[in-house]
């Protein structure tokens, strides 16, 4: 399968030529090794890329531990539990990890393509595309409000039983009553806003949102083997199982429902259900850093990217995150605040990216051209997750010589 980045992963000379400090990368490696030794997660994967070149692609530990819930359990109550594969499976470069909210970047990128083509405008009311959405005081909510987490209904989570019928999802969100007026707060919407954005994508394209993301984002970037919206049978053997701390047994992990639910795996919940590799996410961010080009093909214009990747919420704190998040039309930016979530405190202000709850973060640094992706297979609690990501991202930033990287 064609991969759009030049693969120089593990090539110390290539890393040095772009200005990555090998001693600092070794510290990154040691920190991850310590996490595994401490039982924080079974496995993870990291990738670093710059100037269209994959410089690091490293997998650690286990994608599956061979232990977990029995196949008779049905954690989500959806009746679609599949048999549990109890083999131990080492993590590899082909392992697919749940992206959680990194999925939001795929939805955003699809919307950027539609906006560039004139099919949507982020300033438009949602009701222009979904007329029934205007009910219950939602007529003023725009696409921009949704994607910058200002829409006013962060807790309106559609039940899993509706995921496979978008007509029911539409009826659910048409009936939602906002908790507060749009734009009066910034408050992270974990899943709700992106279900509505997926409905808009379907209304505009006439296709299901999974297919639209594949057609607008994944296929043009030639990342079909790296980023997956909706797992199919061939993908299942590559899927990392997902774990979390077991509240009944200190220091141990238990399997999460995502590893057993065919509904979850097929649905690719638009706010958090895609799967991918770290090198696939690093490549996506390379396309954003390279002005919309990847592997010689133009995908988006630089001006569309400039419009999408800017701070639309200023220094207003995100009520869910407890700090300013500097929201763009998809990613958030480092900005000038003292601290930031996930991107690394020492990151340049223009750095942008997104994370996945308790498990991952991916970002791009326009000052150096470096992109970084870290994916793991345990949903770790706060504050450890944020502390871990700050440390890992800071180590990557510390390894960068921006002058040589941009030379």
C-alpha positions in Angstrom: 0.0 0.0 0.0 1.3 3.4 -1.0 2.3 5.7 1.9 2.5 9.4 1.1 5.5 10.3 3.3 9.1 9.5 2.5 9.8 6.7 5.1 13.1 7.4 6.9 11.8 6.2 10.3 14.5 5.1 12.6 17.2 6.7 10.4 19.3 8.6 12.9 21.1 10.5 10.1 17.7 11.6 8.6 16.6 12.7 12.1 19.8 14.6 12.7 19.7 16.3 9.2 16.3 17.8 10.1 17.5 18.8 13.5 16.0 16.3 16.0 18.2 15.9 19.0 18.9 12.1 19.5 19.5 12.4 23.2 16.1 14.1 23.8 14.4 11.4 21.7 16.1 8.8 23.8 14.5 10.5 26.9 11.1 10.2 25.2 11.8 6.5 24.6 12.7 6.0 28.3 9.6 7.8 29.6 7.4 5.6 27.5 9.3 2.5 28.6 8.7 3.5 32.2 5.0 3.9 31.6 4.8 0.3 30.3 6.8 -1.0 33.2 4.5 0.8 35.6 1.5 -0.8 33.9 0.0 2.5 32.8 -1.1 1.0 29.5 -0.3 -2.2 27.6 1.0 -0.5 24.4 1.3 2.7 22.4 2.7 4.0 19.1 4.5 7.3 18.3 5.4 9.0 15.0 7.3 12.1 14.1 7.4 13.6 10.7 8.8 16.8 9.1 9.0 18.2 5.5 7.1 15.2 4.1 9.4 12.7 5.7 8.5 10.1 8.4 11.3 10.3 10.9 10.1 8.1 13.7 7.5 5.3 13.7 7.8 3.2 16.8 5.4 0.8 18.5 5.7 -0.4 22.1 4.2 -3.2 24.2 1.0 -5.0 23.4 -2.0 -4.2 21.3 -3.9 -6.9 23.2 -3.0 -8.5 26.5 -5.0 -11.7 26.1 -7.1 -11.0 29.1 -10.3 -9.0 29.8 -14.1 -9.4 29.9 -15.7 -12.7 29.0 -17.5 -12.8 25.7 -20.8 -13.3 27.5 -20.7 -9.8 28.9 -22.5 -6.9 27.2 -21.2 -3.6 28.7 -23.2 -1.2 26.5 -26.4 -3.2 26.5 -26.6 -3.1 22.7 -26.8 -6.8 22.2 -24.0 -6.7 19.6 -21.1 -8.1 21.6 -18.7 -10.2 19.5 -16.5 -13.1 20.7 -13.4 -12.1 22.6 -10.1 -12.9 20.9 -7.9 -13.8 23.8 -4.6 -14.0 22.0 -1.7 -11.8 23.1 -0.9 -9.4 20.2 2.2 -7.3 20.1 1.8 -3.7 18.9 3.2 -3.2 15.4 3.3 -0.4 12.7 0.0 -1.8 11.3 -1.9 -1.7 14.6 -5.1 0.4 14.4 -5.7 2.3 17.6 -9.0 4.0 18.6 -8.5 7.7 17.9 -11.2 8.9 20.2 -11.6 12.7 19.7 -8.7 12.9 17.2 -11.7 11.8 15.0 -12.9 15.3 15.2 -10.0 16.4 13.0 -11.2 14.1 10.2 -14.8 15.5 10.5 -13.3 19.0 10.5 -11.1 18.3 7.4 -14.1 17.0 5.5 -16.0 20.2 6.4 -13.0 22.3 5.2 -13.2 20.7 1.8 -16.9 21.3 1.6 -16.4 25.0 2.6 -13.6 25.5 0.0 -16.0 24.1 -2.6 -18.7 26.5 -1.6 -21.0 23.8 -0.3 -21.2 25.1 3.3 -20.2 28.3 5.2 -19.2 28.0 8.9 -21.0 31.3 9.5 -24.3 29.7 8.4 -27.0 28.6 10.9 -27.2 24.8 11.2 -30.9 25.2 10.3 -29.9 26.2 6.8 -28.9 22.6 6.2 -31.1 20.9 8.8 -34.3 22.9 8.9 -35.8 21.0 11.9 -32.8 21.8 14.0 -34.2 25.4 14.6 -36.6 24.0 17.2 -36.3 24.9 20.9 -34.3 28.1 20.4 -31.5 26.6 18.2 -32.2 28.8 15.1 -29.1 31.0 15.8 -26.6 28.1 16.3 -24.0 28.2 13.5 -21.6 25.6 12.2 -18.8 27.7 13.8 -20.6 27.5 17.2 -20.7 23.7 16.9 -17.1 23.1 15.8 -15.6 25.6 18.4 -17.6 24.0 21.2 -19.9 27.0 21.8 -23.3 25.5 20.8 -24.8 25.2 24.2 -25.7 21.4 24.5 -22.5 19.6 25.5 -24.2 16.9 27.4 -26.8 16.0 24.8 -25.4 12.5 23.9 -27.5 10.5 21.5 -28.1 6.9 22.8 -26.0 4.1 21.3 -29.2 2.4 20.1 -29.7 5.2 17.6 -26.3 5.3 16.1 -27.1 3.1 13.1 -30.2 5.2 12.1 -29.3 8.8 11.2 -33.0 9.7 11.0 -33.3 8.9 14.7 -30.1 10.9 15.4 -31.6 13.9 13.5 -34.9 13.7 15.4 -32.9 13.5 18.7 -30.9 16.7 18.0 -33.9 18.5 16.5 -35.6 18.0 19.9 -32.6 19.1 22.0 -33.1 22.1 24.2 -29.8 24.0 24.7 -28.5 24.5 28.3 -27.3 28.0 27.5 -27.2 30.5 24.6 -24.8 29.8 21.8 -21.5 31.7 22.1 -22.2 32.7 25.7 -19.7 30.0 26.9 -16.9 27.8 25.6 -17.5 24.3 26.8 -16.2 21.2 25.2 -18.9 19.1 23.5 -17.4 15.5 23.7 -19.8 13.9 21.1 -22.9 16.0 20.7 -21.7 18.8 18.3 -20.1 16.3 15.9 -23.2 14.2 15.5 -24.9 17.4 14.2 -21.9 18.2 12.0 -22.1 14.7 10.6 -25.8 15.3 9.8 -24.8 18.4 8.0 -22.2 16.5 6.0 -24.8 14.0 5.0 -27.3 16.7 4.0 -24.8 18.4 1.8 -23.1 15.4 0.2 -26.0 13.0 0.0 -23.7 10.3 1.4 -23.2 8.9 4.9 -20.6 10.8 6.9 -18.2 7.8 7.0 -18.1 7.6 3.3 -17.9 11.4 2.9 -14.8 11.5 5.2 -13.2 8.7 3.2 -13.9 10.5 -0.1 -13.0 14.0 1.0 -10.1 13.4 3.3 -8.7 9.9 3.6 -8.6 8.8 -0.1 -7.2 12.1 -1.5 -4.4 11.9 1.0 -3.8 8.2 0.2 -4.2 7.2 3.8 -6.7 4.4 3.3 -4.5 1.9 5.1 -3.7 4.3 8.0 -7.0 6.0 8.9 -10.3 4.2 9.1 -13.9 5.5 9.5 -15.8 2.4 10.3 -14.0 -0.9 10.9 -14.7 -3.7 8.5 -13.8 -7.4 8.7 -10.2 -6.9 7.3 -9.5 -4.3 9.9 -10.5 -6.3 13.0 -7.3 -8.3 13.2 -5.3 -5.1 13.3 -7.4 -3.4 16.0 -5.8 -2.7 19.4 -8.1 -3.6 22.3 -8.8 -0.7 24.7 -8.3 -0.9 28.4 -8.9 1.2 31.6 -7.9 1.0 35.3 -9.9 -1.6 37.1 -11.6 0.1 40.1 -11.8 -3.3 41.9 -8.2 -4.3 41.5 -5.6 -1.6 42.1 -2.7 -1.5 39.6 -4.5 -3.6 37.0 -6.4 -2.9 33.8 -9.7 -4.2 32.5 -11.0 -4.3 28.9 -13.3 -1.5 27.8 -16.5 -2.0 25.9 -15.1 -0.6 22.6 -13.1 -3.8 22.2 -16.2 -5.9 22.2 -18.9 -3.8 20.5 -19.4 -4.3 16.8 -21.7 -1.3 16.8 -19.0 1.0 18.1 -16.5 -0.3 15.6 -18.8 -0.1 12.6 -20.3 3.3 13.5 -17.2 5.5 13.7 -18.9 7.8 16.1 -18.1 11.2 14.5 -16.8 12.8 17.7 -14.6 9.9 18.7 -14.9 6.5 16.9 -12.3 6.4 14.1 -9.2 4.2 14.2 -5.8 4.8 12.9 -2.0 4.6 13.1 0.3 7.2 14.6 2.1 7.6 11.2 -1.3 8.1 9.5 -2.1 11.0 12.0 1.5 12.4 11.6 0.9 12.4 7.8 -2.5 14.2 8.1 -0.8 16.9 10.1 2.0 17.1 7.5 -0.6 17.9 4.9 -1.8 20.7 7.1 1.7 22.0 7.7 2.6 21.7 4.0 -0.1 24.0 2.8 -2.6 21.3 1.8 -0.2 19.1 -0.1 0.9 15.6 0.6 2.9 13.2 -1.5 2.9 15.7 -4.4 -0.9 16.1 -4.6 -2.8 19.2 -3.6 -5.7 18.5 -1.3 -6.7 21.9 0.2 -5.6 25.5 -0.4 -3.3 27.3 2.0 -5.9 30.0 2.5 -8.6 27.5 3.6 -6.1 26.1 6.1 -5.3 29.6 7.3 -9.0 30.3 7.8 -9.6 27.0 9.7 -6.5 26.9 11.9 -6.8 30.2 13.8 -8.1 31.1 17.3 -11.8 31.8 17.3 -12.4 31.8 21.0 -9.5 34.0 22.2 -8.4 33.5 25.8 -11.9 32.6 27.1 -11.6 29.6 29.3 -13.2 26.3 28.3 -15.5 25.5 31.2 -14.9 21.7 30.7 -11.1 21.9 30.4 -10.6 24.6 33.0 -8.3 26.7 30.8 -8.3 28.6 27.6 -8.1 26.2 24.6 -7.9 28.7 21.7 -10.4 26.8 19.5 -10.1 26.8 15.7 -12.4 25.1 13.3 -11.4 21.7 14.4 -8.0 21.9 16.2 -7.1 24.0 19.2 -4.0 26.2 19.3 -1.2 26.6 21.9 -1.7 30.4 22.1 0.0 32.6 24.7 -1.5 31.2 28.0 0.8 29.9 30.7 -0.3 26.3 30.2 -2.1 24.4 27.5 -3.6 20.9 27.3 -1.8 18.2 25.3 0.3 20.3 22.9 3.1 20.9 25.4 3.7 24.0 27.5 6.9 24.9 25.7 5.2 24.6 22.2 5.3 27.7 20.0 2.0 29.7 20.1 1.0 28.6 16.5 1.2 24.8 17.4 -2.2 23.2 16.8 -3.7 19.8 17.4 -6.2 17.6 19.2 -6.3 14.8 21.7 -8.3 11.7 22.4 -9.8 11.2 25.9 -7.3 9.7 28.3 -5.2 8.1 25.5 -3.7 10.2 22.8 -2.6 13.5 21.3 -1.5 14.6 17.8 -0.2 18.0 16.7 1.6 20.1 14.2 4.2 22.9 14.7 4.2 25.4 11.9 7.5 27.0 13.1 9.5 23.9 12.5 7.2 21.8 10.2 7.2 18.9 12.7 4.2 16.8 13.3 3.8 14.4 16.2 1.3 11.6 17.0 1.0 9.5 20.1 -1.7 6.8 20.4 -2.1 4.4 23.3 -4.6 1.7 24.2 -5.7 2.6 27.8 -8.1 5.3 28.8 -6.1 6.8 31.6 -7.6 9.1 34.2 -6.8 12.7 34.9 -4.6 14.3 36.0 -2.1 11.7 35.0 -3.1 11.7 31.3 -2.6 15.5 30.9 0.6 15.4 32.8 1.9 12.5 30.7 1.0 14.3 27.4 2.6 17.5 28.5 5.8 15.7 29.3 5.9 13.7 26.0 5.0 16.7 23.9 7.5 18.9 25.7 10.2 16.3 25.0 9.4 16.3 21.3 9.5 20.1 21.2 12.8 20.1 23.1 14.2 17.8 20.5 13.5 20.2 17.6 16.0 22.6 16.2 13.6 24.9 14.4 16.2 26.5 12.2 17.5 23.2 10.9 14.0 21.8 10.6 12.9 24.7 8.4 16.1 24.9 6.4 
